[in-house]
Structures are given as C-alpha cells and as structure tokens.
Amino acid sequence: MSGTAAVREEVLNRLRGSGRILVIALPLARLAAGMMAVGAVAAAGIAGYWMAAGPQALDRLWTAETVTEALPADTVVDMPELVVNLRRDTPSRFLKIGLSLAIAQSDRETVERAMPQLTDSLQEFLRNLDQDDLEGSAGLHRLRSEIKRRFNLILSDPAGRQEVVTDVLLRSLLTQ
C-alpha cells in the first residue's frame, strides 16, 4: 500500500514541476501535427485534381452557376411494362418490370425511334437473370446500371457522345 502511495506522490511531484509543461505541450504538438497532415492531404487532393483536369476545372468546381447551366433539362420516357421468363433454375419463374428513362429533351425522338431495339435488348438481358441477381439494393443497383449501360450502347451516336440515358427509374418490379 505504501508503495503505491509513494509512486502516486512521485508522479504528482513531477507534474507540479517541469513535467507539467510536457503534459500540456505534447497533446498540443500532436494536434498541430494532425492539422498539418489534414491540410497536406487536402492540398494534395486539390493539386491532383488541378493537374488532371486543368486550371479551368477548379473554376468550374467552385462556381455552381456553370454546372447548372451545362446540364440539360431531363425528360422522362416511359417504356412499356414487360413480363419475361427468368432462367429455368430459379424459384421465381416470371419477372414483371416497368421502366422509365431519364433523358435530355433533345434526345426524346431518338429514344422513341429506338424503342423496339431497347425493348429487345431489355428482354434478352432480363431472361438471363435469376432471383439472386435481383436480391437487395445492390442487386437493384446492378440491374439499373446494366440496363443504362446497354441502352447507352444502343443510343450512342458516332459523334462520340456516349450517355443519352442519364438514369433508369424502376416504376415497378415484381417476381413470381
């Protein structure tokens, strides 16, 4: 018991003397070093973005007006609902799906002309799915991403603009 009291007294004596400066100075030094590290990482990120995208990109990054002006107004085109057979080895045999496509207003006519090709591509893709491919939010995200990718491959123009369909919206999804 007296050994622990002596150790405690020794620690308290050190804190009363020059050790008190270390108790305050070390955490402050660690805090300053951490803030400098965060600043260095932020500066490196901005410098990397500037080097990759160019000096004009930083202007676009900080001004929201140019970003909103560059985005075209989207319109929604509804696709007809489809009922397709899923793969044979799944517990669910049928999938009923209703989709809407978010596109630019200027691309509406192109999408409506290509609707038979889009429907055919969608049926082909959906018939190769099984119940496990549609499980959870990750499955639905993969489904939407793959449909968007396929539709953009069909609708892309030779001029190089790749993304005609900006989003795929699920109106209905039913497996039975």
MARBA-3410 file (N, C-alpha, C, O; in Angstrom, 1 decimal):
176
0.8,-1.2,0.0,0.0,0.0,0.0,0.9,1.3,0.0,0.6,2.2,-0.7 ~ 1.9,1.2,0.8,2.8,2.4,0.9,3.6,2.6,-0.4,4.0,3.7,-0.8 ~ 3.8,1.5,-1.2,4.5,1.5,-2.5,3.7,2.3,-3.5,4.2,3.1,-4.2 ~ 2.4,2.0,-3.5,1.6,2.7,-4.5,1.4,4.2,-4.1,1.3,5.1,-5.0 ~ 1.3,4.5,-2.8,1.2,5.9,-2.4,2.5,6.6,-2.7,2.4,7.8,-3.1
3.6,6.0,-2.6,4.9,6.6,-2.9,5.0,6.9,-4.4,5.5,8.0,-4.9 ~ 4.5,6.0,-5.2,4.5,6.1,-6.7,3.6,7.3,-7.1,4.0,8.1,-7.9 ~ 2.4,7.3,-6.4,1.5,8.4,-6.7,2.1,9.8,-6.3,1.9,10.8,-7.1 ~ 2.7,9.8,-5.2,3.3,11.1,-4.7,4.4,11.5,-5.7,4.6,12.7,-6.0 ~ 5.2,10.5,-6.2,6.3,10.9,-7.1,5.7,11.4,-8.4,6.3,12.4,-9.0
4.6,10.8,-8.9,4.0,11.3,-10.2,3.5,12.7,-10.0,3.6,13.6,-10.8 ~ 2.8,13.0,-8.8,2.3,14.3,-8.6,3.4,15.3,-8.4,3.2,16.5,-8.9 ~ 4.5,15.0,-7.8,5.6,15.9,-7.7,6.2,16.2,-9.1,6.6,17.4,-9.4 ~ 6.2,15.3,-10.0,6.7,15.6,-11.4,5.8,16.5,-12.1,6.2,17.4,-12.8 ~ 4.5,16.3,-11.9,3.5,17.2,-12.6,3.5,18.6,-12.0,3.2,19.5,-12.7
3.9,18.7,-10.8,4.0,20.1,-10.2,5.2,20.8,-10.7,5.2,22.1,-10.7 ~ 6.2,20.1,-11.1,7.4,20.7,-11.6,7.5,20.9,-13.1,6.5,21.3,-13.7 ~ 8.6,20.5,-13.7,8.8,20.7,-15.1,8.0,19.8,-16.0,7.8,20.0,-17.2 ~ 7.5,18.7,-15.4,6.7,17.7,-16.2,5.4,18.3,-16.6,4.7,17.7,-17.5 ~ 4.9,19.3,-15.9,3.6,19.9,-16.3,3.6,20.5,-17.7,2.6,20.5,-18.4
4.7,21.0,-18.1,4.9,21.5,-19.4,4.7,20.4,-20.5,4.1,20.6,-21.5 ~ 5.2,19.3,-20.2,5.1,18.1,-21.1,3.7,17.7,-21.2,3.2,17.3,-22.3 ~ 2.9,17.7,-20.1,1.5,17.2,-20.2,0.7,18.2,-21.1,-0.2,17.7,-21.7 ~ 1.0,19.4,-21.1,0.3,20.4,-22.0,0.8,20.4,-23.4,0.1,20.5,-24.3 ~ 2.2,20.4,-23.5,2.8,20.6,-24.8,2.7,19.4,-25.7,2.5,19.6,-26.9
2.7,18.2,-25.2,2.6,17.0,-26.1,1.3,16.9,-26.8,1.3,16.7,-28.0 ~ 0.2,17.0,-26.1,-1.1,17.0,-26.9,-1.3,18.1,-27.8,-1.9,17.9,-28.9 ~ -0.8,19.3,-27.5,-0.9,20.4,-28.4,0.0,20.2,-29.7,-0.4,20.5,-30.8 ~ 1.1,19.6,-29.5,2.0,19.3,-30.6,1.4,18.2,-31.5,1.4,18.3,-32.7 ~ 0.7,17.2,-30.9,0.0,16.2,-31.7,-1.1,16.8,-32.5,-1.3,16.4,-33.6
-1.9,17.7,-31.8,-3.0,18.3,-32.5,-2.5,19.2,-33.7,-3.1,19.1,-34.8 ~ -1.4,19.9,-33.5,-0.9,20.7,-34.6,-0.4,19.8,-35.7,-0.6,20.2,-36.9 ~ 0.3,18.7,-35.4,0.8,17.8,-36.4,-0.4,17.2,-37.2,-0.3,17.0,-38.4 ~ -1.5,16.8,-36.5,-2.6,16.3,-37.2,-3.3,17.3,-38.1,-3.7,16.9,-39.2 ~ -3.4,18.5,-37.7,-4.0,19.6,-38.5,-3.1,19.8,-39.8,-3.6,20.0,-40.9
-1.8,19.8,-39.6,-0.9,19.9,-40.7,-1.0,18.8,-41.7,-1.0,19.0,-42.9 ~ -1.2,17.5,-41.2,-1.4,16.4,-42.1,-2.7,16.5,-42.9,-2.7,16.2,-44.0 ~ -3.8,16.9,-42.2,-5.1,17.0,-42.9,-4.9,18.1,-44.0,-5.5,18.0,-45.1 ~ -4.3,19.2,-43.7,-4.1,20.3,-44.6,-3.2,19.8,-45.8,-3.5,20.2,-47.0 ~ -2.2,19.0,-45.5,-1.4,18.5,-46.6,-2.2,17.5,-47.5,-2.0,17.6,-48.8
-3.0,16.7,-47.0,-3.8,15.8,-47.8,-4.8,16.6,-48.6,-5.0,16.3,-49.8 ~ -5.4,17.6,-48.1,-6.4,18.4,-48.8,-5.7,19.2,-50.0,-6.2,19.2,-51.1 ~ -4.5,19.7,-49.7,-3.7,20.4,-50.7,-3.3,19.4,-51.8,-3.3,19.8,-53.0 ~ -2.9,18.2,-51.4,-2.5,17.2,-52.4,-3.7,16.8,-53.3,-3.6,16.7,-54.5 ~ -4.9,16.7,-52.7,-6.1,16.4,-53.5,-6.4,17.5,-54.5,-6.7,17.2,-55.6
-6.4,18.7,-54.0,-6.7,19.8,-54.9,-5.7,19.9,-56.0,-6.0,20.2,-57.2 ~ -4.4,19.8,-55.7,-3.3,19.8,-56.7,-3.5,18.7,-57.7,-3.3,18.9,-58.9 ~ -3.8,17.5,-57.2,-4.0,16.3,-58.1,-5.2,16.6,-59.1,-5.1,16.3,-60.3 ~ -6.3,17.1,-58.6,-7.4,17.5,-59.4,-7.1,18.5,-60.4,-7.4,18.4,-61.6 ~ -6.3,19.5,-60.0,-5.9,20.6,-60.9,-5.0,20.1,-62.0,-5.1,20.4,-63.2
-4.1,19.1,-61.7,-3.2,18.6,-62.7,-3.9,17.7,-63.6,-3.6,17.6,-64.8 ~ -4.9,16.9,-63.1,-5.7,16.0,-64.0,-6.7,16.7,-64.9,-6.8,16.4,-66.0 ~ -7.4,17.7,-64.3,-8.5,18.3,-65.1,-8.1,19.7,-65.7,-8.9,20.2,-66.5 ~ -7.0,20.3,-65.3,-6.6,21.6,-65.8,-7.1,22.7,-64.9,-7.9,22.6,-64.1 ~ -6.5,23.9,-65.2,-6.9,25.0,-64.3,-8.3,25.5,-64.4,-8.9,26.0,-63.5
-8.9,25.3,-65.6,-10.3,25.8,-65.7,-11.3,24.9,-64.9,-12.3,25.4,-64.5 ~ -10.9,23.7,-64.6,-11.7,22.8,-63.8,-11.9,23.3,-62.4,-13.0,23.1,-61.8 ~ -10.9,23.9,-61.8,-11.0,24.5,-60.5,-12.0,25.6,-60.5,-12.8,25.7,-59.5 ~ -12.1,26.4,-61.6,-13.1,27.4,-61.6,-14.5,26.8,-61.7,-15.4,27.3,-61.1 ~ -14.6,25.7,-62.5,-15.9,25.1,-62.6,-16.3,24.4,-61.3,-17.5,24.3,-60.9
-15.3,23.9,-60.5,-15.5,23.3,-59.3,-16.1,24.2,-58.2,-17.0,23.9,-57.5 ~ -15.6,25.4,-58.2,-16.0,26.4,-57.2,-17.3,27.2,-57.6,-17.9,27.8,-56.7 ~ -17.6,27.3,-58.8,-18.8,28.1,-59.3,-19.9,27.1,-59.6,-19.8,26.3,-60.6 ~ -21.0,27.2,-58.9,-22.1,26.3,-59.2,-23.0,26.7,-60.4,-23.7,25.9,-60.9 ~ -22.9,28.0,-60.8,-23.7,28.5,-61.9,-23.4,27.8,-63.2,-24.3,27.5,-63.9
-22.1,27.6,-63.5,-21.7,26.9,-64.7,-22.1,25.5,-64.8,-22.4,25.0,-65.8 ~ -22.2,24.8,-63.6,-22.6,23.4,-63.5,-24.0,23.3,-63.9,-24.4,22.4,-64.6 ~ -24.9,24.2,-63.3,-26.3,24.1,-63.6,-26.6,24.5,-65.0,-27.6,24.0,-65.6 ~ -25.9,25.4,-65.6,-26.1,25.8,-67.0,-25.7,24.7,-67.9,-26.3,24.5,-69.0 ~ -24.7,23.9,-67.6,-24.2,22.9,-68.5,-25.1,21.6,-68.6,-25.1,20.9,-69.6
-25.9,21.4,-67.5,-26.8,20.2,-67.5,-28.1,20.5,-68.3,-28.8,21.5,-68.0 ~ -28.4,19.7,-69.3,-29.6,19.9,-70.0,-30.8,19.4,-69.1,-30.7,18.6,-68.2 ~ -32.0,20.0,-69.4,-33.2,19.6,-68.7,-33.6,18.2,-69.1,-33.6,17.9,-70.3 ~ -33.8,17.4,-68.1,-34.2,16.0,-68.3,-35.7,15.8,-68.5,-36.5,16.6,-68.0 ~ -36.0,14.9,-69.3,-37.4,14.5,-69.5,-37.5,13.0,-69.3,-36.5,12.3,-69.3
-38.7,12.5,-69.0,-38.8,11.0,-68.7,-39.6,10.4,-69.8,-40.7,10.9,-70.2 ~ -39.1,9.3,-70.3,-39.8,8.5,-71.3,-40.2,7.1,-70.7,-39.3,6.4,-70.2 ~ -41.4,6.8,-70.7,-41.9,5.5,-70.1,-41.8,4.4,-71.1,-42.1,4.6,-72.3 ~ -41.2,3.3,-70.7,-41.2,2.1,-71.6,-42.4,1.2,-71.2,-42.9,1.3,-70.1 ~ -42.9,0.4,-72.2,-44.0,-0.5,-71.8,-43.5,-1.5,-70.8,-42.4,-1.9,-70.8
-44.5,-1.9,-70.0,-44.2,-2.9,-69.0,-43.9,-4.3,-69.7,-44.6,-4.6,-70.7 ~ -43.0,-5.0,-69.2,-42.6,-6.3,-69.7,-42.8,-7.4,-68.7,-42.6,-7.2,-67.5 ~ -43.2,-8.6,-69.2,-43.2,-9.8,-68.4,-42.3,-10.8,-69.1,-42.6,-11.1,-70.3 ~ -41.3,-11.2,-68.4,-40.4,-12.2,-69.0,-40.2,-13.4,-68.1,-40.4,-13.3,-66.9 ~ -39.8,-14.5,-68.8,-39.4,-15.7,-68.0,-38.0,-15.5,-67.5,-37.1,-15.0,-68.2
-37.8,-15.9,-66.3,-36.4,-15.9,-65.7,-35.8,-17.2,-66.1,-36.4,-18.1,-66.7 ~ -34.5,-17.4,-65.8,-33.8,-18.7,-66.0,-34.6,-19.8,-65.4,-35.3,-19.7,-64.4 ~ -34.4,-21.0,-65.9,-35.2,-22.2,-65.5,-34.8,-22.6,-64.1,-35.7,-23.2,-63.4 ~ -33.6,-22.4,-63.7,-33.1,-23.0,-62.4,-33.5,-22.0,-61.2,-32.8,-22.2,-60.1 ~ -34.4,-21.1,-61.3,-34.7,-20.2,-60.2,-36.1,-20.5,-59.7,-36.9,-21.1,-60.4
-36.3,-20.2,-58.4,-37.6,-20.5,-57.8,-38.7,-19.6,-58.4,-39.8,-20.0,-58.5 ~ -38.3,-18.4,-58.7,-39.3,-17.5,-59.3,-39.2,-17.7,-60.8,-38.1,-17.8,-61.4 ~ -40.3,-17.8,-61.5,-40.3,-18.1,-62.9,-40.6,-16.8,-63.8,-40.1,-16.8,-64.9 ~ -41.2,-15.8,-63.2,-41.6,-14.6,-64.0,-41.1,-13.3,-63.4,-41.0,-13.2,-62.2 ~ -40.8,-12.4,-64.2,-40.4,-11.0,-63.8,-41.3,-10.0,-64.5,-41.3,-10.0,-65.8
-42.0,-9.2,-63.8,-42.7,-8.1,-64.4,-42.0,-6.8,-64.1,-41.8,-6.5,-62.9 ~ -41.7,-6.0,-65.1,-40.9,-4.8,-64.8,-41.4,-3.6,-65.6,-41.8,-3.8,-66.8 ~ -41.4,-2.5,-65.0,-41.8,-1.2,-65.7,-40.7,-0.2,-65.5,-40.3,0.0,-64.4 ~ -40.2,0.3,-66.6,-39.1,1.3,-66.5,-39.5,2.6,-67.1,-40.3,2.7,-68.0 ~ -38.8,3.6,-66.6,-38.8,5.0,-67.2,-37.4,5.4,-67.4,-36.5,5.1,-66.6
-37.1,6.1,-68.5,-35.8,6.5,-68.8,-35.7,8.1,-68.7,-36.5,8.8,-69.2 ~ -34.7,8.5,-67.9,-34.4,10.0,-67.8,-33.4,10.3,-68.9,-32.3,9.8,-69.0 ~ -33.9,11.2,-69.9,-33.0,11.6,-71.0,-33.1,13.1,-71.2,-34.0,13.8,-70.6 ~ -32.3,13.6,-72.0,-32.3,15.1,-72.4,-33.5,15.3,-73.3,-33.8,14.4,-74.1 ~ -34.1,16.4,-73.3,-35.3,16.7,-74.1,-34.9,16.6,-75.6,-35.8,16.1,-76.4
-33.7,16.9,-76.0,-33.3,16.8,-77.4,-33.2,15.4,-77.9,-33.2,15.2,-79.1 ~ -33.1,14.4,-77.0,-32.9,13.0,-77.3,-34.2,12.2,-77.3,-34.2,11.0,-77.6 ~ -35.3,12.9,-77.1,-36.6,12.2,-76.9,-37.0,11.5,-78.2,-37.4,10.3,-78.2 ~ -36.9,12.1,-79.3,-37.2,11.5,-80.6,-36.3,10.3,-80.9,-36.8,9.3,-81.4 ~ -35.1,10.4,-80.6,-34.1,9.3,-80.9,-34.5,8.1,-80.0,-34.4,6.9,-80.5
-34.8,8.3,-78.8,-35.2,7.2,-77.9,-36.5,6.6,-78.4,-36.6,5.3,-78.4 ~ -37.5,7.4,-78.8,-38.7,6.8,-79.2,-38.6,6.0,-80.5,-39.3,5.0,-80.7 ~ -37.7,6.4,-81.4,-37.4,5.7,-82.6,-36.7,4.3,-82.3,-36.9,3.3,-83.0 ~ -35.9,4.3,-81.3,-35.1,3.1,-80.9,-35.8,2.2,-79.9,-35.2,1.3,-79.4 ~ -37.1,2.5,-79.6,-37.8,1.8,-78.6,-37.8,0.3,-78.9,-37.7,-0.5,-78.0
-38.1,-0.2,-80.1,-38.1,-1.6,-80.4,-36.7,-2.3,-80.1,-36.7,-3.4,-79.5 ~ -35.6,-1.6,-80.4,-34.3,-2.2,-80.1,-34.1,-2.2,-78.6,-33.5,-3.1,-78.1 ~ -34.5,-1.1,-77.9,-34.3,-1.1,-76.5,-35.1,-2.2,-75.8,-34.6,-2.8,-74.8 ~ -36.3,-2.4,-76.2,-37.2,-3.4,-75.6,-36.6,-4.8,-75.9,-36.6,-5.6,-75.0 ~ -36.1,-5.0,-77.1,-35.5,-6.3,-77.4,-34.3,-6.6,-76.5,-34.1,-7.7,-76.0
-33.4,-5.6,-76.4,-32.2,-5.7,-75.6,-32.6,-5.9,-74.1,-31.9,-6.7,-73.5 ~ -33.6,-5.3,-73.7,-34.0,-5.4,-72.3,-34.5,-6.8,-72.0,-34.2,-7.5,-71.0 ~ -35.4,-7.4,-73.0,-35.9,-8.7,-72.8,-34.7,-9.8,-72.8,-34.7,-10.7,-72.0 ~ -33.8,-9.6,-73.7,-32.7,-10.5,-73.8,-31.9,-10.5,-72.5,-31.5,-11.6,-72.0 ~ -31.7,-9.3,-71.9,-30.9,-9.2,-70.7,-31.7,-9.8,-69.5,-31.1,-10.6,-68.7
-33.0,-9.5,-69.4,-33.8,-10.0,-68.3,-34.0,-11.5,-68.3,-34.1,-12.1,-67.2 ~ -34.0,-12.1,-69.4,-34.2,-13.5,-69.5,-33.0,-14.3,-69.0,-33.1,-15.5,-68.7 ~ -31.9,-13.7,-68.9,-30.7,-14.3,-68.4,-30.5,-14.1,-66.9,-29.4,-14.5,-66.4 ~ -31.4,-13.5,-66.3,-31.3,-13.2,-64.8,-31.9,-14.4,-64.0,-32.8,-15.1,-64.6 ~ -31.6,-14.4,-62.8,-32.3,-15.3,-61.9,-32.7,-14.5,-60.6,-32.3,-13.3,-60.5
-33.3,-15.1,-59.7,-33.8,-14.5,-58.5,-32.7,-13.8,-57.7,-32.9,-12.7,-57.1 ~ -31.6,-14.5,-57.6,-30.4,-14.0,-56.8,-29.9,-12.7,-57.4,-29.3,-11.9,-56.6 ~ -30.0,-12.5,-58.7,-29.5,-11.2,-59.3,-30.3,-10.0,-58.9,-29.8,-8.9,-59.0 ~ -31.5,-10.2,-58.4,-32.4,-9.1,-58.0,-32.5,-8.9,-56.5,-33.3,-8.1,-56.1 ~ -31.7,-9.6,-55.7,-31.8,-9.5,-54.3,-31.1,-8.2,-53.8,-30.0,-7.9,-54.1
-31.8,-7.5,-52.9,-31.3,-6.4,-52.2,-31.1,-5.2,-53.0,-31.4,-5.1,-54.2 ~ -30.7,-4.1,-52.3,-30.4,-2.9,-53.0,-29.2,-2.9,-54.0,-29.2,-2.3,-55.0 ~ -28.2,-3.8,-53.6,-27.1,-3.9,-54.5,-27.5,-4.6,-55.8,-27.1,-4.2,-56.9 ~ -28.4,-5.5,-55.8,-28.9,-6.2,-57.0,-29.7,-5.2,-57.8,-29.6,-5.3,-59.1 ~ -30.6,-4.4,-57.2,-31.3,-3.4,-58.0,-30.4,-2.4,-58.6,-30.6,-1.9,-59.7
-29.3,-2.0,-57.9,-28.4,-1.0,-58.4,-27.7,-1.6,-59.6,-27.5,-0.9,-60.7 ~ -27.2,-2.9,-59.5,-26.6,-3.5,-60.7,-27.5,-3.7,-61.9,-27.1,-3.5,-63.0 ~ -28.8,-4.0,-61.6,-29.8,-4.1,-62.7,-30.0,-2.7,-63.4,-29.9,-2.7,-64.6 ~ -30.1,-1.6,-62.6,-30.3,-0.3,-63.2,-29.0,0.1,-64.0,-29.1,0.6,-65.1 ~ -27.9,-0.2,-63.4,-26.6,0.2,-64.1,-26.4,-0.6,-65.4,-26.0,0.0,-66.4
-26.7,-1.8,-65.4,-26.5,-2.6,-66.6,-27.5,-2.2,-67.7,-27.2,-2.2,-68.9 ~ -28.8,-2.0,-67.3,-29.8,-1.5,-68.3,-29.3,-0.2,-68.9,-29.4,0.0,-70.1 ~ -28.9,0.7,-68.1,-28.4,2.0,-68.5,-27.2,1.9,-69.5,-27.2,2.5,-70.5 ~ -26.3,1.0,-69.1,-25.1,0.8,-70.0,-25.5,0.2,-71.3,-25.1,0.7,-72.4 ~ -26.4,-0.8,-71.4,-26.9,-1.4,-72.6,-27.6,-0.4,-73.5,-27.4,-0.3,-74.7
-28.5,0.4,-72.9,-29.3,1.4,-73.6,-28.4,2.5,-74.2,-28.6,2.9,-75.3 ~ -27.4,2.9,-73.5,-26.4,3.9,-74.0,-25.6,3.4,-75.1,-25.2,4.1,-76.0 ~ -25.3,2.1,-75.1,-24.6,1.5,-76.2,-25.4,1.5,-77.5,-24.9,1.7,-78.6 ~ -26.7,1.3,-77.3,-27.6,1.3,-78.5,-27.8,2.7,-79.0,-27.8,2.9,-80.2 ~ -28.0,3.7,-78.1,-28.3,5.0,-78.5,-27.2,5.9,-78.7,-27.4,7.1,-79.2
-25.9,5.5,-78.5,-24.8,6.4,-78.6,-24.6,6.8,-80.1,-24.8,5.9,-81.0 ~ -24.3,8.0,-80.3,-24.1,8.5,-81.7,-22.7,8.4,-82.1,-21.8,8.4,-81.2 ~ -22.4,8.4,-83.4,-21.0,8.3,-83.8,-20.1,9.5,-83.5,-18.9,9.5,-83.5 ~ -20.8,10.6,-83.1,-20.0,11.9,-82.8,-19.3,11.7,-81.5,-18.5,12.6,-81.1 ~ -19.5,10.7,-80.7,-18.7,10.4,-79.5,-19.5,10.7,-78.2,-19.0,10.3,-77.2
-20.7,11.3,-78.3,-21.4,11.4,-77.0,-22.0,10.1,-76.6,-22.8,9.5,-77.4 ~ -21.6,9.6,-75.5,-21.9,8.3,-75.0,-23.2,8.2,-74.2,-23.9,7.2,-74.3 ~ -23.5,9.1,-73.4,-24.5,9.0,-72.4,-25.8,9.7,-72.8,-25.9,10.9,-72.6 ~ -26.7,9.0,-73.4,-28.0,9.5,-73.8,-29.0,9.3,-72.6,-29.7,10.3,-72.3 ~ -29.0,8.1,-72.0,-29.9,7.8,-70.9,-29.1,8.2,-69.6,-28.0,7.6,-69.3
-29.6,9.2,-68.9,-28.9,9.7,-67.7,-29.3,8.9,-66.5,-28.5,8.8,-65.5 ~ -30.5,8.3,-66.5,-30.9,7.5,-65.3,-32.0,6.5,-65.8,-32.8,6.8,-66.7 ~ -32.0,5.4,-65.1,-33.1,4.4,-65.3,-33.9,4.3,-64.0,-33.4,4.0,-63.0 ~ -35.2,4.6,-64.2,-36.1,4.6,-63.0,-37.0,3.4,-63.0,-37.6,3.1,-64.0 ~ -37.0,2.7,-61.9,-37.9,1.5,-61.8,-39.3,1.9,-61.3,-39.4,2.3,-60.2
-40.2,1.8,-62.2,-41.6,2.1,-61.8,-42.2,0.9,-61.1,-42.9,1.1,-60.1 ~ -42.0,-0.3,-61.6,-42.5,-1.5,-60.9,-41.5,-2.7,-61.1,-40.9,-2.7,-62.2 ~ -41.5,-3.6,-60.2,-40.6,-4.8,-60.3,-41.3,-5.8,-59.4,-41.5,-5.7,-58.2 ~ -41.7,-6.9,-60.1,-42.4,-8.0,-59.4,-41.9,-9.3,-59.9,-41.8,-9.5,-61.1 ~ -41.5,-10.2,-59.0,-41.1,-11.6,-59.4,-42.2,-12.5,-58.8,-42.7,-12.3,-57.7
-42.4,-13.6,-59.6,-43.4,-14.5,-59.1,-43.0,-15.9,-59.5,-43.7,-16.9,-59.2
END
